[in-house]
Amino acid sequence: MRHFSSKISNFFAQVGISDDLLVAEVPKSPSCASPGDFLFFQYSPKYKRDVGSKGNTWRIVLMVQPIVKQAGTGNLLLTGYELPDSGGYTPDSLLTLYNNKELPEDSYRTFILNPPYVVSPLYRIQRS
């Protein structure tokens, strides 16, 4: 069994994943996920002040279209809604919010997949 941060473990408990059988490591490429999938990864923002003194932090993201796109700078960009650290949500309730266009705009994020930003593998929570 792999060991993830307490944030990821708490999310697993909240959505009913009792072990990591539903978690798969995926490539950092356009084939990493589909809209509506959940990815998590460790991210190191360019400016450390964005996360205070914590440095690298685990992010849980609900994927939206486009999943991954090529930037003019040559970087691969990953787009989605970053989930809050806590809340009474489930994958189904989040997908309903996404489909009804009710997710808060301020949680929409673009992440740079190239090093040194994503510092862990990408993991996808597989749909059952």
Order of alpha helices (4+ residues) and beta strands (2+ residues): alpha-beta-beta-beta-beta-alpha-beta-beta
